[in-house]
Amino acid sequence: MTTKELLYVEDALGHEQYFQTKCKETASQIHDQELKQCVEQMAQKHQQIFQQFYNLL
């Protein structure tokens, strides 16, 4: 893997962690249960994507 490719993967991992964190923070502030569930599912999806990227390494 080239340095540039490694930097891309590192950035992608960082973005997925950031999205997951923001989704969790947002979900904790939402009172509407349906919307809260949707945002929590988004957080789970970002965790899955992070794990898939990580497993490629």
Secondary structure, 3 states (H helix, E strand, C coil): CCHHHHHHHHHHHHHHHHHHHHHHHHHHHCCCHHHHHHHHHHHHHHHHHHHHHHHHC
